[in-house]
Amino acid sequence: MKSAMSRKGDCWDNAPTESFWGRLKVGRLYGHRFATRRQAMAEVIDWMTFYHHRRRHSTLGYVSPMRFEQSWLAAPLRKAA
């Protein structure tokens, strides 16, 4: 992997990532104390699974991001058939 940095003076480069982490912190982490690092990691993984596979997104026509991407990737195959 290669680290990506935002362009100088462009606060919008990192906005989607900051939004994602903000939602995680507010939705699952603030106010919780975890006994172990493993418990914290399990909570983060559970939330990420929800966020990508089950959460419906209004901008995507009320489907999950994963379902939207699967449909988008399958569209050229349907056109070719």
PyMOL Python script that loads the backbone (N, CA, C, O; Angstrom):
from pymol import cmd

cmd.read_pdbstr("""\
ATOM      1  N   MET A   1       0.832  -1.173   0.000  1.00  0.00           N
ATOM      2  CA  MET A   1       0.000   0.000   0.000  1.00  0.00           C
ATOM      3  C   MET A   1       0.877   1.236   0.000  1.00  0.00           C
ATOM      4  O   MET A   1       2.018   1.224   0.460  1.00  0.00           O
ATOM      5  N   LYS A   2       0.303   2.296  -0.531  1.00  0.00           N
ATOM      6  CA  LYS A   2       1.003   3.566  -0.541  1.00  0.00           C
ATOM      7  C   LYS A   2       0.124   4.600   0.162  1.00  0.00           C
ATOM      8  O   LYS A   2      -1.061   4.739  -0.143  1.00  0.00           O
ATOM      9  N   SER A   3       0.710   5.300   1.081  1.00  0.00           N
ATOM     10  CA  SER A   3      -0.008   6.327   1.816  1.00  0.00           C
ATOM     11  C   SER A   3      -0.408   7.457   0.882  1.00  0.00           C
ATOM     12  O   SER A   3       0.363   7.843   0.004  1.00  0.00           O
ATOM     13  N   ALA A   4      -1.609   7.988   1.068  1.00  0.00           N
ATOM     14  CA  ALA A   4      -2.073   9.111   0.257  1.00  0.00           C
ATOM     15  C   ALA A   4      -2.250  10.323   1.159  1.00  0.00           C
ATOM     16  O   ALA A   4      -2.804  10.223   2.254  1.00  0.00           O
ATOM     17  N   MET A   5      -1.781  11.444   0.694  1.00  0.00           N
ATOM     18  CA  MET A   5      -1.921  12.685   1.445  1.00  0.00           C
ATOM     19  C   MET A   5      -2.757  13.647   0.614  1.00  0.00           C
ATOM     20  O   MET A   5      -2.733  13.614  -0.616  1.00  0.00           O
ATOM     21  N   SER A   6      -3.469  14.471   1.283  1.00  0.00           N
ATOM     22  CA  SER A   6      -4.296  15.448   0.606  1.00  0.00           C
ATOM     23  C   SER A   6      -3.426  16.523  -0.036  1.00  0.00           C
ATOM     24  O   SER A   6      -2.305  16.781   0.404  1.00  0.00           O
ATOM     25  N   ARG A   7      -3.955  17.135  -1.070  1.00  0.00           N
ATOM     26  CA  ARG A   7      -3.227  18.227  -1.719  1.00  0.00           C
ATOM     27  C   ARG A   7      -3.187  19.434  -0.794  1.00  0.00           C
ATOM     28  O   ARG A   7      -4.127  19.675  -0.037  1.00  0.00           O
ATOM     29  N   LYS A   8      -2.150  20.154  -0.855  1.00  0.00           N
ATOM     30  CA  LYS A   8      -1.975  21.322  -0.003  1.00  0.00           C
ATOM     31  C   LYS A   8      -3.124  22.313  -0.213  1.00  0.00           C
ATOM     32  O   LYS A   8      -3.409  22.726  -1.337  1.00  0.00           O
ATOM     33  N   GLY A   9      -3.769  22.680   0.883  1.00  0.00           N
ATOM     34  CA  GLY A   9      -4.825  23.673   0.832  1.00  0.00           C
ATOM     35  C   GLY A   9      -6.170  23.164   0.358  1.00  0.00           C
ATOM     36  O   GLY A   9      -7.082  23.967   0.162  1.00  0.00           O
ATOM     37  N   ASP A  10      -6.333  21.861   0.165  1.00  0.00           N
ATOM     38  CA  ASP A  10      -7.610  21.310  -0.317  1.00  0.00           C
ATOM     39  C   ASP A  10      -8.227  20.429   0.764  1.00  0.00           C
ATOM     40  O   ASP A  10      -7.940  19.235   0.850  1.00  0.00           O
ATOM     41  N   CYS A  11      -9.074  21.035   1.583  1.00  0.00           N
ATOM     42  CA  CYS A  11      -9.667  20.301   2.708  1.00  0.00           C
ATOM     43  C   CYS A  11     -10.655  19.234   2.247  1.00  0.00           C
ATOM     44  O   CYS A  11     -10.994  18.352   3.037  1.00  0.00           O
ATOM     45  N   TRP A  12     -11.129  19.276   1.006  1.00  0.00           N
ATOM     46  CA  TRP A  12     -12.135  18.330   0.534  1.00  0.00           C
ATOM     47  C   TRP A  12     -11.531  16.977   0.153  1.00  0.00           C
ATOM     48  O   TRP A  12     -12.268  16.001   0.013  1.00  0.00           O
ATOM     49  N   ASP A  13     -10.226  16.897  -0.016  1.00  0.00           N
ATOM     50  CA  ASP A  13      -9.600  15.627  -0.390  1.00  0.00           C
ATOM     51  C   ASP A  13      -9.896  14.525   0.623  1.00  0.00           C
ATOM     52  O   ASP A  13     -10.111  13.373   0.245  1.00  0.00           O
ATOM     53  N   ASN A  14      -9.907  14.868   1.882  1.00  0.00           N
ATOM     54  CA  ASN A  14     -10.029  13.869   2.928  1.00  0.00           C
ATOM     55  C   ASN A  14     -11.417  13.834   3.572  1.00  0.00           C
ATOM     56  O   ASN A  14     -11.617  13.100   4.540  1.00  0.00           O
ATOM     57  N   ALA A  15     -12.360  14.589   3.072  1.00  0.00           N
ATOM     58  CA  ALA A  15     -13.681  14.699   3.690  1.00  0.00           C
ATOM     59  C   ALA A  15     -14.413  13.368   3.821  1.00  0.00           C
ATOM     60  O   ALA A  15     -14.958  13.102   4.892  1.00  0.00           O
ATOM     61  N   PRO A  16     -14.459  12.508   2.787  1.00  0.00           N
ATOM     62  CA  PRO A  16     -15.176  11.234   2.952  1.00  0.00           C
ATOM     63  C   PRO A  16     -14.576  10.353   4.043  1.00  0.00           C
ATOM     64  O   PRO A  16     -15.309   9.713   4.797  1.00  0.00           O
ATOM     65  N   THR A  17     -13.264  10.318   4.131  1.00  0.00           N
ATOM     66  CA  THR A  17     -12.617   9.501   5.154  1.00  0.00           C
ATOM     67  C   THR A  17     -12.892  10.056   6.543  1.00  0.00           C
ATOM     68  O   THR A  17     -13.179   9.299   7.470  1.00  0.00           O
ATOM     69  N   GLU A  18     -12.805  11.365   6.691  1.00  0.00           N
ATOM     70  CA  GLU A  18     -13.076  11.969   7.991  1.00  0.00           C
ATOM     71  C   GLU A  18     -14.525  11.734   8.404  1.00  0.00           C
ATOM     72  O   GLU A  18     -14.800  11.494   9.580  1.00  0.00           O
ATOM     73  N   SER A  19     -15.447  11.799   7.461  1.00  0.00           N
ATOM     74  CA  SER A  19     -16.848  11.529   7.752  1.00  0.00           C
ATOM     75  C   SER A  19     -17.038  10.097   8.223  1.00  0.00           C
ATOM     76  O   SER A  19     -17.762   9.846   9.187  1.00  0.00           O
ATOM     77  N   PHE A  20     -16.393   9.162   7.550  1.00  0.00           N
ATOM     78  CA  PHE A  20     -16.476   7.738   7.911  1.00  0.00           C
ATOM     79  C   PHE A  20     -16.005   7.524   9.348  1.00  0.00           C
ATOM     80  O   PHE A  20     -16.705   6.902  10.147  1.00  0.00           O
ATOM     81  N   TRP A  21     -14.811   8.044   9.681  1.00  0.00           N
ATOM     82  CA  TRP A  21     -14.272   7.838  11.027  1.00  0.00           C
ATOM     83  C   TRP A  21     -15.106   8.564  12.074  1.00  0.00           C
ATOM     84  O   TRP A  21     -15.261   8.071  13.191  1.00  0.00           O
ATOM     85  N   GLY A  22     -15.641   9.725  11.727  1.00  0.00           N
ATOM     86  CA  GLY A  22     -16.505  10.441  12.662  1.00  0.00           C
ATOM     87  C   GLY A  22     -17.755   9.655  12.986  1.00  0.00           C
ATOM     88  O   GLY A  22     -18.174   9.597  14.142  1.00  0.00           O
ATOM     89  N   ARG A  23     -18.355   9.051  11.974  1.00  0.00           N
ATOM     90  CA  ARG A  23     -19.563   8.245  12.203  1.00  0.00           C
ATOM     91  C   ARG A  23     -19.257   7.019  13.062  1.00  0.00           C
ATOM     92  O   ARG A  23     -20.058   6.640  13.916  1.00  0.00           O
ATOM     93  N   LEU A  24     -18.118   6.413  12.838  1.00  0.00           N
ATOM     94  CA  LEU A  24     -17.714   5.269  13.656  1.00  0.00           C
ATOM     95  C   LEU A  24     -17.567   5.684  15.113  1.00  0.00           C
ATOM     96  O   LEU A  24     -18.095   5.021  16.006  1.00  0.00           O
ATOM     97  N   LYS A  25     -16.862   6.765  15.351  1.00  0.00           N
ATOM     98  CA  LYS A  25     -16.623   7.206  16.723  1.00  0.00           C
ATOM     99  C   LYS A  25     -17.928   7.536  17.432  1.00  0.00           C
ATOM    100  O   LYS A  25     -18.147   7.091  18.559  1.00  0.00           O
ATOM    101  N   VAL A  26     -18.792   8.305  16.794  1.00  0.00           N
ATOM    102  CA  VAL A  26     -20.049   8.703  17.425  1.00  0.00           C
ATOM    103  C   VAL A  26     -20.994   7.511  17.558  1.00  0.00           C
ATOM    104  O   VAL A  26     -21.649   7.345  18.587  1.00  0.00           O
ATOM    105  N   GLY A  27     -21.061   6.691  16.524  1.00  0.00           N
ATOM    106  CA  GLY A  27     -22.017   5.578  16.517  1.00  0.00           C
ATOM    107  C   GLY A  27     -21.649   4.408  17.400  1.00  0.00           C
ATOM    108  O   GLY A  27     -22.535   3.732  17.923  1.00  0.00           O
ATOM    109  N   ARG A  28     -20.372   4.151  17.578  1.00  0.00           N
ATOM    110  CA  ARG A  28     -19.989   2.931  18.288  1.00  0.00           C
ATOM    111  C   ARG A  28     -18.947   3.071  19.380  1.00  0.00           C
ATOM    112  O   ARG A  28     -18.868   2.207  20.254  1.00  0.00           O
ATOM    113  N   LEU A  29     -18.149   4.122  19.362  1.00  0.00           N
ATOM    114  CA  LEU A  29     -17.014   4.134  20.279  1.00  0.00           C
ATOM    115  C   LEU A  29     -17.131   5.106  21.443  1.00  0.00           C
ATOM    116  O   LEU A  29     -16.710   4.776  22.552  1.00  0.00           O
ATOM    117  N   TYR A  30     -17.690   6.300  21.227  1.00  0.00           N
ATOM    118  CA  TYR A  30     -17.784   7.262  22.317  1.00  0.00           C
ATOM    119  C   TYR A  30     -18.602   6.695  23.464  1.00  0.00           C
ATOM    120  O   TYR A  30     -19.684   6.146  23.254  1.00  0.00           O
ATOM    121  N   GLY A  31     -18.087   6.827  24.661  1.00  0.00           N
ATOM    122  CA  GLY A  31     -18.799   6.365  25.844  1.00  0.00           C
ATOM    123  C   GLY A  31     -18.616   4.896  26.160  1.00  0.00           C
ATOM    124  O   GLY A  31     -19.101   4.431  27.192  1.00  0.00           O
ATOM    125  N   HIS A  32     -17.939   4.154  25.314  1.00  0.00           N
ATOM    126  CA  HIS A  32     -17.705   2.731  25.557  1.00  0.00           C
ATOM    127  C   HIS A  32     -16.290   2.522  26.086  1.00  0.00           C
ATOM    128  O   HIS A  32     -15.340   3.172  25.648  1.00  0.00           O
ATOM    129  N   ARG A  33     -16.176   1.616  27.022  1.00  0.00           N
ATOM    130  CA  ARG A  33     -14.855   1.218  27.513  1.00  0.00           C
ATOM    131  C   ARG A  33     -14.700  -0.256  27.193  1.00  0.00           C
ATOM    132  O   ARG A  33     -15.578  -1.062  27.500  1.00  0.00           O
ATOM    133  N   PHE A  34     -13.597  -0.600  26.584  1.00  0.00           N
ATOM    134  CA  PHE A  34     -13.337  -1.971  26.184  1.00  0.00           C
ATOM    135  C   PHE A  34     -12.274  -2.560  27.100  1.00  0.00           C
ATOM    136  O   PHE A  34     -11.269  -1.918  27.408  1.00  0.00           O
ATOM    137  N   ALA A  35     -12.514  -3.786  27.524  1.00  0.00           N
ATOM    138  CA  ALA A  35     -11.570  -4.453  28.424  1.00  0.00           C
ATOM    139  C   ALA A  35     -10.287  -4.832  27.694  1.00  0.00           C
ATOM    140  O   ALA A  35      -9.204  -4.825  28.280  1.00  0.00           O
ATOM    141  N   THR A  36     -10.418  -5.163  26.411  1.00  0.00           N
ATOM    142  CA  THR A  36      -9.248  -5.590  25.647  1.00  0.00           C
ATOM    143  C   THR A  36      -9.237  -4.906  24.286  1.00  0.00           C
ATOM    144  O   THR A  36     -10.259  -4.405  23.816  1.00  0.00           O
ATOM    145  N   ARG A  37      -8.095  -4.897  23.684  1.00  0.00           N
ATOM    146  CA  ARG A  37      -7.963  -4.362  22.331  1.00  0.00           C
ATOM    147  C   ARG A  37      -8.772  -5.210  21.357  1.00  0.00           C
ATOM    148  O   ARG A  37      -9.354  -4.686  20.407  1.00  0.00           O
ATOM    149  N   ARG A  38      -8.809  -6.507  21.589  1.00  0.00           N
ATOM    150  CA  ARG A  38      -9.578  -7.411  20.722  1.00  0.00           C
ATOM    151  C   ARG A  38     -11.064  -7.051  20.725  1.00  0.00           C
ATOM    152  O   ARG A  38     -11.710  -7.087  19.678  1.00  0.00           O
ATOM    153  N   GLN A  39     -11.606  -6.706  21.886  1.00  0.00           N
ATOM    154  CA  GLN A  39     -13.017  -6.306  21.955  1.00  0.00           C
ATOM    155  C   GLN A  39     -13.251  -5.020  21.160  1.00  0.00           C
ATOM    156  O   GLN A  39     -14.256  -4.898  20.459  1.00  0.00           O
ATOM    157  N   ALA A  40     -12.341  -4.078  21.264  1.00  0.00           N
ATOM    158  CA  ALA A  40     -12.472  -2.834  20.500  1.00  0.00           C
ATOM    159  C   ALA A  40     -12.399  -3.115  19.001  1.00  0.00           C
ATOM    160  O   ALA A  40     -13.182  -2.567  18.225  1.00  0.00           O
ATOM    161  N   MET A  41     -11.469  -3.961  18.600  1.00  0.00           N
ATOM    162  CA  MET A  41     -11.341  -4.307  17.176  1.00  0.00           C
ATOM    163  C   MET A  41     -12.594  -5.006  16.665  1.00  0.00           C
ATOM    164  O   MET A  41     -13.047  -4.738  15.552  1.00  0.00           O
ATOM    165  N   ALA A  42     -13.158  -5.906  17.477  1.00  0.00           N
ATOM    166  CA  ALA A  42     -14.377  -6.612  17.078  1.00  0.00           C
ATOM    167  C   ALA A  42     -15.528  -5.628  16.879  1.00  0.00           C
ATOM    168  O   ALA A  42     -16.325  -5.783  15.954  1.00  0.00           O
ATOM    169  N   GLU A  43     -15.616  -4.631  17.731  1.00  0.00           N
ATOM    170  CA  GLU A  43     -16.667  -3.618  17.600  1.00  0.00           C
ATOM    171  C   GLU A  43     -16.487  -2.805  16.323  1.00  0.00           C
ATOM    172  O   GLU A  43     -17.461  -2.524  15.624  1.00  0.00           O
ATOM    173  N   VAL A  44     -15.263  -2.428  16.019  1.00  0.00           N
ATOM    174  CA  VAL A  44     -14.980  -1.673  14.799  1.00  0.00           C
ATOM    175  C   VAL A  44     -15.304  -2.508  13.560  1.00  0.00           C
ATOM    176  O   VAL A  44     -15.909  -2.001  12.615  1.00  0.00           O
ATOM    177  N   ILE A  45     -14.912  -3.765  13.556  1.00  0.00           N
ATOM    178  CA  ILE A  45     -15.180  -4.644  12.412  1.00  0.00           C
ATOM    179  C   ILE A  45     -16.678  -4.845  12.234  1.00  0.00           C
ATOM    180  O   ILE A  45     -17.176  -4.826  11.108  1.00  0.00           O
ATOM    181  N   ASP A  46     -17.402  -5.038  13.338  1.00  0.00           N
ATOM    182  CA  ASP A  46     -18.855  -5.202  13.253  1.00  0.00           C
ATOM    183  C   ASP A  46     -19.500  -3.951  12.660  1.00  0.00           C
ATOM    184  O   ASP A  46     -20.386  -4.047  11.811  1.00  0.00           O
ATOM    185  N   TRP A  47     -19.052  -2.778  13.110  1.00  0.00           N
ATOM    186  CA  TRP A  47     -19.616  -1.538  12.597  1.00  0.00           C
ATOM    187  C   TRP A  47     -19.289  -1.348  11.123  1.00  0.00           C
ATOM    188  O   TRP A  47     -20.145  -0.913  10.353  1.00  0.00           O
ATOM    189  N   MET A  48     -18.057  -1.669  10.717  1.00  0.00           N
ATOM    190  CA  MET A  48     -17.675  -1.520   9.312  1.00  0.00           C
ATOM    191  C   MET A  48     -18.481  -2.464   8.422  1.00  0.00           C
ATOM    192  O   MET A  48     -18.842  -2.107   7.300  1.00  0.00           O
ATOM    193  N   THR A  49     -18.760  -3.654   8.916  1.00  0.00           N
ATOM    194  CA  THR A  49     -19.596  -4.590   8.165  1.00  0.00           C
ATOM    195  C   THR A  49     -20.986  -4.010   7.972  1.00  0.00           C
ATOM    196  O   THR A  49     -21.539  -4.059   6.874  1.00  0.00           O
ATOM    197  N   PHE A  50     -21.551  -3.459   9.042  1.00  0.00           N
ATOM    198  CA  PHE A  50     -22.852  -2.799   8.924  1.00  0.00           C
ATOM    199  C   PHE A  50     -22.779  -1.639   7.937  1.00  0.00           C
ATOM    200  O   PHE A  50     -23.627  -1.515   7.053  1.00  0.00           O
ATOM    201  N   TYR A  51     -21.767  -0.792   8.090  1.00  0.00           N
ATOM    202  CA  TYR A  51     -21.647   0.427   7.290  1.00  0.00           C
ATOM    203  C   TYR A  51     -21.581   0.121   5.796  1.00  0.00           C
ATOM    204  O   TYR A  51     -22.176   0.840   4.993  1.00  0.00           O
ATOM    205  N   HIS A  52     -20.879  -0.916   5.423  1.00  0.00           N
ATOM    206  CA  HIS A  52     -20.691  -1.213   3.998  1.00  0.00           C
ATOM    207  C   HIS A  52     -21.714  -2.189   3.421  1.00  0.00           C
ATOM    208  O   HIS A  52     -22.024  -2.120   2.232  1.00  0.00           O
ATOM    209  N   HIS A  53     -22.238  -3.088   4.235  1.00  0.00           N
ATOM    210  CA  HIS A  53     -23.092  -4.149   3.701  1.00  0.00           C
ATOM    211  C   HIS A  53     -24.577  -3.974   3.990  1.00  0.00           C
ATOM    212  O   HIS A  53     -25.407  -4.429   3.204  1.00  0.00           O
ATOM    213  N   ARG A  54     -24.933  -3.326   5.097  1.00  0.00           N
ATOM    214  CA  ARG A  54     -26.346  -3.252   5.461  1.00  0.00           C
ATOM    215  C   ARG A  54     -26.924  -1.838   5.495  1.00  0.00           C
ATOM    216  O   ARG A  54     -28.130  -1.673   5.317  1.00  0.00           O
ATOM    217  N   ARG A  55     -26.111  -0.831   5.716  1.00  0.00           N
ATOM    218  CA  ARG A  55     -26.589   0.548   5.838  1.00  0.00           C
ATOM    219  C   ARG A  55     -27.098   1.039   4.486  1.00  0.00           C
ATOM    220  O   ARG A  55     -26.382   0.988   3.486  1.00  0.00           O
ATOM    221  N   ARG A  56     -28.330   1.509   4.466  1.00  0.00           N
ATOM    222  CA  ARG A  56     -28.886   2.064   3.231  1.00  0.00           C
ATOM    223  C   ARG A  56     -28.492   3.532   3.120  1.00  0.00           C
ATOM    224  O   ARG A  56     -28.515   4.271   4.104  1.00  0.00           O
ATOM    225  N   HIS A  57     -28.133   3.940   1.915  1.00  0.00           N
ATOM    226  CA  HIS A  57     -27.625   5.288   1.690  1.00  0.00           C
ATOM    227  C   HIS A  57     -28.544   6.010   0.718  1.00  0.00           C
ATOM    228  O   HIS A  57     -28.773   5.536  -0.394  1.00  0.00           O
ATOM    229  N   SER A  58     -29.066   7.147   1.132  1.00  0.00           N
ATOM    230  CA  SER A  58     -30.042   7.867   0.306  1.00  0.00           C
ATOM    231  C   SER A  58     -29.467   8.286  -1.043  1.00  0.00           C
ATOM    232  O   SER A  58     -30.175   8.258  -2.049  1.00  0.00           O
ATOM    233  N   THR A  59     -28.200   8.673  -1.077  1.00  0.00           N
ATOM    234  CA  THR A  59     -27.584   9.104  -2.336  1.00  0.00           C
ATOM    235  C   THR A  59     -27.448   7.956  -3.326  1.00  0.00           C
ATOM    236  O   THR A  59     -27.357   8.184  -4.533  1.00  0.00           O
ATOM    237  N   LEU A  60     -27.435   6.733  -2.830  1.00  0.00           N
ATOM    238  CA  LEU A  60     -27.273   5.552  -3.689  1.00  0.00           C
ATOM    239  C   LEU A  60     -28.614   4.886  -3.989  1.00  0.00           C
ATOM    240  O   LEU A  60     -28.647   3.718  -4.378  1.00  0.00           O
ATOM    241  N   GLY A  61     -29.703   5.602  -3.817  1.00  0.00           N
ATOM    242  CA  GLY A  61     -31.021   5.032  -4.091  1.00  0.00           C
ATOM    243  C   GLY A  61     -31.485   4.087  -3.000  1.00  0.00           C
ATOM    244  O   GLY A  61     -32.224   3.140  -3.270  1.00  0.00           O
ATOM    245  N   TYR A  62     -31.060   4.334  -1.770  1.00  0.00           N
ATOM    246  CA  TYR A  62     -31.438   3.540  -0.603  1.00  0.00           C
ATOM    247  C   TYR A  62     -31.034   2.081  -0.704  1.00  0.00           C
ATOM    248  O   TYR A  62     -31.779   1.188  -0.301  1.00  0.00           O
ATOM    249  N   VAL A  63     -29.854   1.849  -1.243  1.00  0.00           N
ATOM    250  CA  VAL A  63     -29.234   0.526  -1.200  1.00  0.00           C
ATOM    251  C   VAL A  63     -27.911   0.677  -0.459  1.00  0.00           C
ATOM    252  O   VAL A  63     -27.408   1.789  -0.300  1.00  0.00           O
ATOM    253  N   SER A  64     -27.357  -0.427  -0.014  1.00  0.00           N
ATOM    254  CA  SER A  64     -26.087  -0.376   0.702  1.00  0.00           C
ATOM    255  C   SER A  64     -24.956  -0.048  -0.266  1.00  0.00           C
ATOM    256  O   SER A  64     -25.086  -0.297  -1.464  1.00  0.00           O
ATOM    257  N   PRO A  65     -23.856   0.504   0.224  1.00  0.00           N
ATOM    258  CA  PRO A  65     -22.728   0.775  -0.657  1.00  0.00           C
ATOM    259  C   PRO A  65     -22.228  -0.478  -1.385  1.00  0.00           C
ATOM    260  O   PRO A  65     -21.853  -0.406  -2.555  1.00  0.00           O
ATOM    261  N   MET A  66     -22.221  -1.611  -0.705  1.00  0.00           N
ATOM    262  CA  MET A  66     -21.751  -2.844  -1.334  1.00  0.00           C
ATOM    263  C   MET A  66     -22.686  -3.279  -2.464  1.00  0.00           C
ATOM    264  O   MET A  66     -22.225  -3.666  -3.538  1.00  0.00           O
ATOM    265  N   ARG A  67     -23.986  -3.215  -2.226  1.00  0.00           N
ATOM    266  CA  ARG A  67     -24.944  -3.600  -3.277  1.00  0.00           C
ATOM    267  C   ARG A  67     -24.857  -2.642  -4.463  1.00  0.00           C
ATOM    268  O   ARG A  67     -24.939  -3.070  -5.614  1.00  0.00           O
ATOM    269  N   PHE A  68     -24.694  -1.354  -4.188  1.00  0.00           N
ATOM    270  CA  PHE A  68     -24.548  -0.377  -5.259  1.00  0.00           C
ATOM    271  C   PHE A  68     -23.323  -0.691  -6.109  1.00  0.00           C
ATOM    272  O   PHE A  68     -23.391  -0.661  -7.338  1.00  0.00           O
ATOM    273  N   GLU A  69     -22.205  -0.992  -5.454  1.00  0.00           N
ATOM    274  CA  GLU A  69     -20.984  -1.294  -6.194  1.00  0.00           C
ATOM    275  C   GLU A  69     -21.133  -2.579  -7.007  1.00  0.00           C
ATOM    276  O   GLU A  69     -20.664  -2.656  -8.143  1.00  0.00           O
ATOM    277  N   GLN A  70     -21.781  -3.581  -6.427  1.00  0.00           N
ATOM    278  CA  GLN A  70     -21.989  -4.830  -7.165  1.00  0.00           C
ATOM    279  C   GLN A  70     -22.841  -4.578  -8.407  1.00  0.00           C
ATOM    280  O   GLN A  70     -22.553  -5.112  -9.478  1.00  0.00           O
ATOM    281  N   SER A  71     -23.882  -3.772  -8.267  1.00  0.00           N
ATOM    282  CA  SER A  71     -24.735  -3.445  -9.420  1.00  0.00           C
ATOM    283  C   SER A  71     -23.963  -2.653 -10.464  1.00  0.00           C
ATOM    284  O   SER A  71     -24.109  -2.881 -11.664  1.00  0.00           O
ATOM    285  N   TRP A  72     -23.147  -1.728  -9.999  1.00  0.00           N
ATOM    286  CA  TRP A  72     -22.348  -0.904 -10.912  1.00  0.00           C
ATOM    287  C   TRP A  72     -21.366  -1.756 -11.691  1.00  0.00           C
ATOM    288  O   TRP A  72     -21.184  -1.558 -12.892  1.00  0.00           O
ATOM    289  N   LEU A  73     -20.728  -2.707 -11.012  1.00  0.00           N
ATOM    290  CA  LEU A  73     -19.767  -3.573 -11.684  1.00  0.00           C
ATOM    291  C   LEU A  73     -20.454  -4.538 -12.659  1.00  0.00           C
ATOM    292  O   LEU A  73     -19.866  -4.913 -13.674  1.00  0.00           O
ATOM    293  N   ALA A  74     -21.669  -4.933 -12.363  1.00  0.00           N
ATOM    294  CA  ALA A  74     -22.382  -5.872 -13.227  1.00  0.00           C
ATOM    295  C   ALA A  74     -23.023  -5.191 -14.441  1.00  0.00           C
ATOM    296  O   ALA A  74     -23.370  -5.868 -15.408  1.00  0.00           O
ATOM    297  N   ALA A  75     -23.183  -3.880 -14.407  1.00  0.00           N
ATOM    298  CA  ALA A  75     -23.873  -3.162 -15.493  1.00  0.00           C
ATOM    299  C   ALA A  75     -23.229  -3.398 -16.861  1.00  0.00           C
ATOM    300  O   ALA A  75     -23.963  -3.650 -17.816  1.00  0.00           O
ATOM    301  N   PRO A  76     -21.900  -3.331 -17.016  1.00  0.00           N
ATOM    302  CA  PRO A  76     -21.320  -3.577 -18.333  1.00  0.00           C
ATOM    303  C   PRO A  76     -21.571  -5.013 -18.833  1.00  0.00           C
ATOM    304  O   PRO A  76     -21.677  -5.244 -20.038  1.00  0.00           O
ATOM    305  N   LEU A  77     -21.662  -5.944 -17.924  1.00  0.00           N
ATOM    306  CA  LEU A  77     -21.944  -7.334 -18.326  1.00  0.00           C
ATOM    307  C   LEU A  77     -23.345  -7.475 -18.878  1.00  0.00           C
ATOM    308  O   LEU A  77     -23.575  -8.217 -19.833  1.00  0.00           O
ATOM    309  N   ARG A  78     -24.301  -6.747 -18.261  1.00  0.00           N
ATOM    310  CA  ARG A  78     -25.689  -6.802 -18.752  1.00  0.00           C
ATOM    311  C   ARG A  78     -25.794  -6.148 -20.117  1.00  0.00           C
ATOM    312  O   ARG A  78     -26.560  -6.611 -20.962  1.00  0.00           O
ATOM    313  N   LYS A  79     -25.037  -5.077 -20.352  1.00  0.00           N
ATOM    314  CA  LYS A  79     -25.084  -4.405 -21.647  1.00  0.00           C
ATOM    315  C   LYS A  79     -24.467  -5.265 -22.736  1.00  0.00           C
ATOM    316  O   LYS A  79     -24.917  -5.237 -23.882  1.00  0.00           O
ATOM    317  N   ALA A  80     -23.433  -6.033 -22.384  1.00  0.00           N
ATOM    318  CA  ALA A  80     -22.742  -6.871 -23.370  1.00  0.00           C
ATOM    319  C   ALA A  80     -23.582  -8.081 -23.762  1.00  0.00           C
ATOM    320  O   ALA A  80     -23.408  -8.629 -24.851  1.00  0.00           O
ATOM    321  N   ALA A  81     -24.478  -8.495 -22.898  1.00  0.00           N
ATOM    322  CA  ALA A  81     -25.268  -9.707 -23.160  1.00  0.00           C
ATOM    323  C   ALA A  81     -26.385  -9.470 -24.131  1.00  0.00           C
ATOM    324  O   ALA A  81     -27.133 -10.395 -24.448  1.00  0.00           O
TER     325      ALA A  81
END
""", "prot")
cmd.dss("prot")
cmd.show_as("cartoon", "prot")
cmd.util.cbc("prot")
cmd.orient("prot")
